[in-house]
Amino acid sequence: MDWEQIRLLAFDLDGTSVEDGRLGECAVVALDRFVRAGRWTVCASGRTFSVQQEIFARSGIRPQDGYPHYLIACDKFIYRLCGSEYVSEESWNAPLRQRWSCLLPQVLARLPHLEKALAEARLEFVIVGDHLLHEEAGYFPLQFVDVAAAERAMGVMAKVYSGIPDFAVNRNGPYVAATLRHAGKGETLEVICRELQVVPEEVLAVGDSFNDLSMLDGRFGYRSAAVANGEKIVQKAVRANRGYVATRPGPAGFAEILNSILARHSGFGV
């Protein structure tokens, strides 16, 4: 991979750069070096905006430090760092919230059918959180016993909700969610790239789970990398996109990826 063109890094949290509720120390050091070299950073996570702020605070990273420059929350909502606080990109976020307010009642109306179909498939689950959280997050999540069960559940959910135009199903580990079509990390990152005038080939996206695929599999032209604990489907997509799969898991693997860029690019300071 030609690392010299990278101007923007988009990275996932859980399973990629975060361990035990905070960014690994090695990940923070590598991120700091990357930012000091004058590059953009985007945290692209399924976590809500408030939870992301808590994670960065626990990791010793404050808005005053000047990064991440953008937060993608709940896979889709954009928050831009402006001075010492993050500002919602309402031109993008407001239409998404409106679309979800129309979709959520349809999702809930078919919930009894979904529960019956999952029971028939012998897939045990719990609904995560409450309806207020689902409305704020723009997705309706169910938790299954493991990734294999969640993968099976995706097909069941897609069948139950077939015919609803704006519906999509997504997954993060053992969590499966009803969500909005064409509103994943890849599409959202594209909006940020246009704002920054960064072309896809200048973007490196790093992740580990199914909900990262839209920014890892090459459909938008981004370069990609995965940590060693990345799901098989993710590692396969990254390799097919001529990307880099780290030899180490989690934050150590994330730091490995960034340090590879820093070492190979003569323009990066030590």
C-alpha positions in Angstrom: 0.0 0.0 0.0 1.2 3.5 -0.8 0.9 5.2 2.6 2.2 8.6 1.4 -1.1 9.8 0.1 -3.0 9.3 3.4 -4.4 12.6 4.7 -7.4 11.4 6.7 -7.7 8.5 9.2 -11.2 7.1 10.1 -11.1 4.6 12.9 -13.5 2.5 14.9 -13.6 2.3 18.7 -14.7 -1.0 20.3 -12.5 -3.9 19.2 -10.2 -1.6 17.2 -8.7 1.2 19.2 -10.5 0.8 22.6 -10.0 -1.8 25.3 -11.6 -1.9 28.7 -13.5 1.4 28.0 -10.7 3.5 26.9 -8.2 3.9 24.0 -5.1 1.9 24.5 -2.1 3.9 25.5 -0.2 2.8 22.4 -3.2 3.9 20.3 -3.2 7.3 21.9 0.5 7.8 21.3 0.2 6.8 17.6 -2.9 9.0 17.1 -1.1 12.0 18.7 1.9 11.6 16.3 -0.5 11.2 13.4 -2.3 14.4 14.3 0.9 16.4 14.9 1.9 15.5 11.4 -1.0 17.6 10.1 -3.5 14.9 9.2 -7.2 14.7 9.8 -8.8 12.1 12.1 -12.4 10.9 12.2 -13.7 8.6 14.9 -16.3 6.4 13.2 -18.2 4.4 15.8 -21.6 2.8 16.5 -21.4 4.4 19.9 -23.6 7.5 20.7 -22.1 11.0 20.8 -22.2 11.2 24.6 -20.5 7.8 25.1 -17.8 8.7 22.6 -17.0 11.8 24.6 -16.8 9.8 27.8 -14.4 7.3 26.2 -12.1 10.0 25.0 -12.2 11.8 28.3 -11.2 8.6 30.1 -8.4 8.2 27.6 -7.0 11.6 28.4 -8.1 13.2 25.1 -10.0 16.4 25.3 -11.6 18.6 22.6 -8.9 21.2 23.5 -6.3 18.8 22.2 -7.7 19.4 18.7 -8.7 15.9 17.7 -10.5 13.8 16.6 -11.6 16.4 14.1 -14.9 14.7 13.6 -17.0 12.1 15.4 -19.3 9.8 13.5 -21.8 8.6 16.1 -24.3 5.7 15.8 -22.6 4.9 12.4 -24.2 7.9 10.8 -24.5 11.2 12.7 -21.7 13.8 12.2 -20.2 16.0 14.9 -17.4 18.5 13.9 -14.9 19.8 16.3 -15.2 23.6 16.5 -12.8 25.2 18.9 -13.2 23.4 22.2 -16.6 21.7 21.5 -18.3 19.4 19.0 -21.1 20.8 16.8 -23.8 18.8 15.2 -23.7 18.9 11.4 -27.5 19.5 11.1 -27.6 19.7 7.3 -26.8 15.9 7.4 -28.1 14.9 10.9 -31.5 16.5 10.8 -32.8 14.7 7.7 -31.5 11.4 9.1 -33.5 12.0 12.4 -36.6 12.8 10.3 -36.2 9.6 8.3 -35.8 7.5 11.4 -38.8 9.1 13.1 -40.8 7.8 10.1 -39.1 4.4 10.1 -39.2 3.5 13.8 -43.0 3.1 14.1 -42.9 0.7 11.2 -40.0 -1.2 12.9 -42.0 -1.4 16.1 -45.2 -2.4 14.4 -43.5 -5.6 13.0 -41.7 -6.4 16.2 -44.2 -9.1 17.2 -43.6 -10.8 13.8 -39.9 -10.5 14.3 -40.0 -12.0 17.8 -42.0 -15.0 16.5 -39.7 -15.5 13.5 -36.6 -15.4 15.8 -38.2 -17.9 18.2 -39.0 -20.3 15.4 -35.3 -20.0 14.4 -34.3 -20.7 18.0 -32.4 -17.4 18.2 -32.5 -16.0 21.7 -32.1 -12.2 22.1 -32.7 -9.2 24.2 -33.8 -5.7 23.2 -31.0 -3.3 24.1 -31.9 -0.1 26.0 -35.2 1.7 25.7 -37.2 3.3 22.9 -35.9 6.7 23.7 -32.3 5.6 23.1 -33.4 3.9 19.9 -34.9 7.1 18.7 -31.9 9.2 19.5 -29.5 6.7 18.1 -31.3 6.1 14.8 -31.3 2.3 15.2 -33.2 -0.4 17.0 -30.7 -3.0 18.4 -31.1 -6.6 19.5 -28.4 -8.5 21.3 -27.8 -12.2 20.5 -25.7 -14.8 22.3 -22.7 -14.6 19.8 -21.7 -13.4 16.4 -22.8 -16.6 14.7 -26.4 -16.2 16.1 -26.3 -12.6 15.1 -25.3 -13.4 11.5 -28.3 -15.8 11.3 -30.6 -13.2 12.8 -29.7 -10.7 10.1 -31.4 -12.8 7.5 -34.5 -13.3 9.6 -34.8 -9.6 10.3 -34.3 -8.7 6.6 -37.1 -11.1 5.7 -39.5 -9.7 8.3 -38.9 -6.1 7.3 -38.8 -6.7 3.6 -40.7 -4.2 1.6 -40.0 -1.2 3.8 -38.1 1.2 1.5 -35.9 2.9 4.0 -35.1 -0.1 6.1 -31.6 -1.7 6.5 -30.1 -4.2 8.9 -26.6 -3.8 10.3 -24.5 -5.7 12.8 -21.7 -5.0 15.3 -20.5 -8.2 16.9 -23.4 -9.9 18.6 -25.7 -6.9 18.1 -28.1 -6.7 15.2 -29.9 -3.4 14.5 -32.8 -2.2 12.3 -31.5 1.0 10.8 -31.6 3.4 7.9 -30.6 2.4 4.4 -27.7 4.3 2.8 -26.6 5.8 6.2 -23.6 3.7 7.2 -20.1 4.7 8.1 -19.0 4.7 4.5 -21.7 7.1 3.3 -21.2 9.4 6.3 -17.4 9.5 5.8 -18.0 10.5 2.2 -19.8 13.6 3.5 -16.9 14.6 5.6 -14.4 14.0 2.7 -16.4 16.4 0.6 -16.3 19.0 3.3 -12.5 18.7 3.7 -11.9 18.3 0.0 -10.2 14.9 0.6 -10.4 12.3 -2.2 -11.1 8.7 -1.3 -7.6 7.5 -2.1 -6.3 9.8 0.6 -8.4 8.1 3.3 -7.4 5.2 5.5 -10.3 3.5 7.3 -9.6 1.0 10.2 -12.1 -1.3 11.8 -12.9 -4.8 13.0 -16.7 -5.6 12.6 -19.5 -5.9 10.1 -20.7 -2.4 10.6 -17.3 -1.1 9.5 -17.5 -2.9 6.1 -19.0 0.1 4.1 -15.8 2.0 4.8 -13.4 -1.0 4.4 -14.5 -3.0 1.4 -13.5 -0.4 -1.3 -17.0 0.5 -2.4 -16.3 4.2 -1.8 -12.6 4.0 -2.8 -11.1 4.3 0.7 -7.9 2.5 1.6 -8.5 0.1 4.5 -6.9 -1.8 7.3 -8.1 -4.2 10.1 -6.8 -5.3 13.4 -5.9 -9.0 13.9 -9.1 -9.6 15.9 -11.2 -8.4 13.0 -14.0 -10.6 11.9 -13.2 -13.0 9.1 -15.6 -11.2 6.8 -13.8 -7.9 7.6 -10.3 -9.3 7.1 -11.3 -10.9 3.8 -12.8 -7.5 2.6 -9.7 -5.6 3.6 -7.4 -8.0 1.8 -9.6 -7.9 -1.3 -9.3 -4.1 -1.2 -5.5 -4.6 -1.1 -5.4 -3.3 2.5 -3.4 -4.2 5.6 -4.3 -6.7 8.3 -2.3 -6.1 11.5 -0.5 -8.9 13.2 -1.8 -7.8 16.6 -5.4 -7.3 18.0 -7.2 -4.3 19.3 -5.2 -1.1 20.3 -1.9 -2.8 19.7 -2.9 -3.7 16.1 -4.3 -0.2 15.6 -1.0 1.3 16.8 0.8 -1.1 14.5 -1.1 0.2 11.5 -0.5 3.9 12.3 3.2 3.3 13.1 3.5 1.7 9.7 2.3 4.9 8.1 4.5 7.0 10.3 7.6 4.9 9.6 7.1 4.8 5.8 6.1 8.4 5.2 9.1 10.7 5.2 6.9 13.7 5.9 5.8 12.4 9.3 7.7 13.5 12.4 8.8 11.1 15.1 
